[in-house]
Amino acid sequence: MVKPKSLHRPTICYRPIRPSDLQILEQIHSDLFPIRYETEFFENVVNGRDIVSWAAVDRSQPNDQNDELIGFITAKIVLAKESEIGDILSYDPLKSDQTLVYILTLGVVETYRNLGIASSLIREVIKYSSSIQTCRAVYLHVISYNNPAIHLYKKMSFKSVRRLQGFYLINGQHYDSYLFVYYVNGGRSPCSPLELLTVMVSYMRNGLKSMSARLWRNEGKKFSKWSKCKETHCLISKTQSRRNLTAECTGCECV
Ligand SMILES: CC(C)(COP(=O)(O)OP(=O)(O)OC[C@H]1O[C@@H](n2cnc3c(N)ncnc32)[C@H](O)[C@@H]1OP(=O)(O)O)[C@@H](O)C(=O)NCCC(=O)NCCS
């Protein structure tokens, strides 16, 4: 993996991720995240299958390394009505084609940090999202102890709209996540009394759902076969709001 020369200012360029990045992309993900992603995820990224991505490379490196990834961001477009933040968008039911961009993974190799690379990658996603007429926001999850990332999103004017208790399950331990949103193209959070009431009702409904999920989980613990199954299968799916990071994952999100 490339390292910046100590006395040399790197020349960082941004480009889409492509098939030749497959190996290094997998390597960096496994270095940076407490998740093992399935090969299918990386193949979808490098082939641009339902996933958009940007790579950061250091052109000041020697020829054999000057196109090697030193940072990346991956994201996908989701329908607002099917997303978990449909309720916190001032959502117009007449415009059912409204979309959002969900950031899946973001990372910069350690030796290139604090140079503004992640900020630039996020700006690329914001620019891209703004260019999609139907897109109303960019959003992501971040684990509650990831201070560098939280600092970064706040600096980039993302708003923390929710704390999701026990959202992640890593090696048998639950961790909260923050849900960060950046509105684009006139997207906004609800502000009329009726809109706020709808949000509160939906929030309470989600709370009840999460409570019943917990009860269900506790019930499940009584059955050793079920709990073993939970530890060995990824629970990530488009519609699920709780993540088990002990296993391989095809659909992924920032941690
Ligand atoms: C989070 C991450 C992507 C940031 O990448 P980066 O290229 O260093 O980010 P930038 O240089 O654009 O900005 C970094 C900012 O975080 C700040 N920062 C760095 N470490 C910090 C810490 N421990 N606590 C608070 N802020 C911190 C820097 O000071 C800088 O802010 P500033 O511009 O106000 O000084 C990088 O640390 C990383 O890859 N981490 C591991 C993977 C990860 O956590 N990904 C995000 C998942 S949601």
The ligand as a Gaussian input file, in Angstrom:
#p B3LYP/6-31G(d) Opt

LIG

0 1
 C      -13.033000       9.347000       9.312000
 C      -11.987000       9.424000       8.206000
 C      -12.633000       8.944000       6.918000
 C      -11.534000      10.872000       8.044000
 O      -10.646000      10.953000       6.931000
 P       -9.673000      12.228000       6.717000
 O       -9.240000      12.214000       5.304000
 O       -8.655000      12.212000       7.764000
 O      -10.698000      13.431000       6.977000
 P      -10.428000      14.979000       6.720000
 O       -8.954000      15.217000       6.628000
 O      -11.271000      15.429000       5.575000
 O      -11.017000      15.620000       8.045000
 C      -10.589000      15.114000       9.271000
 C      -11.120000      16.015000      10.397000
 O      -11.292000      15.209000      11.570000
 C      -10.534000      15.768000      12.649000
 N      -10.119000      14.668000      13.508000
 C       -9.190000      13.733000      13.274000
 N       -9.099000      12.905000      14.329000
 C      -10.031000      13.319000      15.233000
 C      -10.445000      12.866000      16.519000
 N       -9.873000      11.807000      17.091000
 N      -11.446000      13.518000      17.139000
 C      -12.049000      14.592000      16.581000
 N      -11.693000      15.055000      15.354000
 C      -10.696000      14.436000      14.706000
 C       -9.397000      16.483000      11.962000
 O       -8.831000      17.448000      12.815000
 C      -10.138000      17.084000      10.770000
 O      -10.932000      18.184000      11.171000
 P      -10.479000      19.690000      10.884000
 O      -10.430000      19.819000       9.395000
 O      -11.552000      20.480000      11.532000
 O       -9.133000      19.820000      11.518000
 C      -10.732000       8.570000       8.543000
 O      -10.323000       8.872000       9.839000
 C      -10.950000       7.065000       8.417000
 O      -10.800000       6.483000       7.349000
 N      -11.303000       6.409000       9.544000
 C      -11.495000       4.943000       9.549000
 C      -12.759000       4.540000       8.789000
 C      -13.941000       5.309000       9.288000
 O      -14.137000       5.512000      10.480000
 N      -14.800000       5.729000       8.328000
 C      -15.981000       6.500000       8.598000
 C      -17.070000       5.575000       8.925000
 S      -18.580000       6.472000       9.236000

